Amino acid sequence: MDVTSIMKYLIFFSTLVFVVPCLTALGITIPRARYGIVVLLLAATCTQNIGRINFWSLQMYPGPDRGFEITFIDLMALTLNIILIVTRRDKIVWFPYNFWLCAIFFGEAAISTAMAPFPVLCMFTLFKMILTCMLFWCITNCVATGLVPLDAIRRGMQVAGLVESYVCLEQKFLLHRFRCPGLFDHPNNVSPYLNLLMPVLLLWVVCDPRISRLERRLTLALCFLMFLSVISTYSRGGI
């Protein structure tokens, strides 16, 4: 094991042992801190290559998932799930809206895994699906139980879009890269990510009368920057 791998493990377990309990205690005792944790979680979705660790990795495998991977996002979701169980146990929606669709999809994937010639490769994706369902359950209940206002979701998406756009446009106009990968490991991953954020934010700021005129204009400008970032990837599917 090289020095880089050792440092990654040290950082991961330090975060798990110290940061997660501290943020959990903060979120339980100080309601306003929960808003910041949700924003941090959603903003971290653009940092695919930062704070992730593989406990069993097959880097030569060319598939979408190359190991049992845990990221900083999963640790933040764990933090919020503990806060939810402690502070909103009586209001938790244990099976959120459309959660059964996730269960059906997971069941089909599990059946495919049982019949696959190399099941361990499929288990990488099954593991990621479990973490994704945990994240879906977390965000849904954060809003459904009133743990945080819905505005926290929008703010996290805005921060994520701003960070990703800044990095992409910096790579394009300052570093003169032909195809900009942003904070992802390939340019093709940037466009589907930003193409999920843009329509939601556009609809939100156009249709929600509670949003101020200043925030509406800034968000529209942000969506334009995200659009330029998608163009800068030269991803045919994304464009």
N, C-alpha and C positions, 0 to 999 in steps of 0.2 A: 504494500500500500504506500503510495507516494505522499509527500507532504501536503499537497493540495487536498487529497481525499481525507487525510486525517483532520485538516482544518475544517473541512465541510462537516464532518461528523461532530467535531467539537462545537461548532456554531449551532448545528441543528439541536443537539442534546442540551446545550446551554439555553437555547430558546425554549425548548420543551420544558425544562426543569425550572427556569427562572422567569422568562418573559411571559409564558402562558399563565402561570399562577398569579403573577403580579397584575396582568391585564384582567384576569378573571375576577380577582378581588376588587380591582378598581371599578369594573363594570357592575359588580354586585352592590357596592357601597355608594357609588356616585352615578346616578342615572345619566348625567350629561356625558360621561365617558363612553357610554354604549354607542352614542352617535359617532364618535371618533373611531371606535373599533370597526363599526360597519363600513364607514368611509374607507378606512385603511384596508379592509378586506377586499372591497370592490376595486379600489385603486390598484391593489397588488395583482389583479388578474392580468394586467398587461406585462408583468415582469416574469415571463415564463422561465427564463434561464437564471433567475436570481432566487436564491434560497430554496432550491430543490435538491433532493437527495434520493439516490436509488439504493435500496437495500439489497437488491439482487438485479444486476444489470447485464444485458446482452447487447452491447453497443454495436456489434456487427450485424445485428438483426435489422433489416431495412423497414420494419413495420412502424406503425404510428406510436406504439408503446414498447419501450425497450427495457422495462424492469418494473419492480414494485416501487413506484415513485411517490414521495410525499413532498409537498411544497409548503411554503410559508402561508399560502391561502388556506390549506387544510388545518394548519395550526390555529389560524384566526377563526375558522369555522368551529373548531373544537372549543375554543374560548367562548364564543357566543352561544354554543349549544349548552355549555355548562351554566352560563348566566341565565339562559332561558329556563332550564330545568329548576334552578334555584329560585328565581324571582317570578316566573310566570307559569309554574307547573299547572295551575288550575285552568289556564287559558290556552295551553298548547294544543295546536291542531296536529294530532299524531299522524294523520294521513291527509296531508294538504291536497288542495285541488290539483287534479291530474297526476297525483302521485302513483295511482294505479297504472298509468301508462308507463312510468319508469319501471314499475315492478314487472309488467309484461315484457318490456324490452329486455330487462335483465334476465328474465326466465328464458327467453328465446336465445340470448347470448350464452347462457349457462348450458342449454341443450347442445348448442353448436360446439361449445368447448368440450363437452363429453365425447363428441364424435370426431373431434379434430385429430389429425395425425400427431401434432405437437401441442398438447393441451396447455403446457406451461406458458407458451407464447400468448395464448388466448386469455390465460389467467392474469396477465399483465393488464389487459384491457378491462377485465371484470373488476379488478382491484380499483382501477381508475373510475369505473362506473359507480362503485360503492361510494367513493369519495365525492363524486359529482352529486349523487343522491343526497349525501349528507349536507353538501353545500346548498342544494335546492331546499331541503327541509329547513335549514338554518335561516336562509334569507326570507323564505315564505313566513316562517313563524316570527321572525323579527318584526315584520309588518303586521301580521294577523293578531299577534298578542299585544301590540302597542308598545313593544320594547323600545322601538325607535320610530320617529315619524317617517312617512314615506319620502320626505325630502332627503333623508340620508342616502337613500338608494340613488336618487338623481345626482346628488353631490359626488358620490363615489364614482359614478359613471363619467361625470364631467372631469374629475381628476384623472381617471384612467385615460380618457380620450386626449386630454391635454398633454400628459406625459408621453404617451405613444406618438402623438403628432409632433411634439417637440423633437424627439429622438429621430424620427423618420426624416423630418425636414432638415435637421442638422446634418444627417448623413448625406442628404441629397445636395444641399446648397453650400455646406461648409467643407464636408469631406469628399464631395463629388463622387459618390458611389452611384453606379448605374442602377442597381436594384437595391432598395433599402429594406433590410430585415427588421429595422426597429429594435425592439427588445426581445424579439422572437428569434428562433434559430434558422428561419427561412423566410424570404419575402412573401411567399404564398400564404403564410400564417397571419400576416398583418391584416390583409384585406378582409377575410371573413370575420376577424375580430372587430375591426372598426365598422364593418357593414352591419354588425349587430347593434352597435351603440348608436350609430347615426339616426336611423329611423325612429328609434325609441325616444331619443332626446328631442328630435324635431317635433314629433307628435306631442310630446310632453309640454314643451315650451309654447307651442302654438295653441294647444287646447286648454291648458290649465290657467284659469283667470287669476289664480292666486300668485302667480309668478310675476315679479316686477318687470317693468319695461327694460331696465338695465340688464338684468339676468337673461331676459329673452334675447336681447341683441348680442350679448356676449356668447350665449350658447349657439346662436345661429352662426356667429363667426367661428366658433370652435368646430362646428359641423363642417364648415367650409375647409378648415385646416385638416380635418380628418379625411375629407374628400381628396384633397391634394396629396395627403399621405398615401392613400390607396393608389392614386395614380403613380406616385413615386416608386411603388413596388414593382411596377410593370407586370403585375400578376394578371394574366388574361382572364382567368375565372373571376377574380375579384373585380376587375374593371367592368 
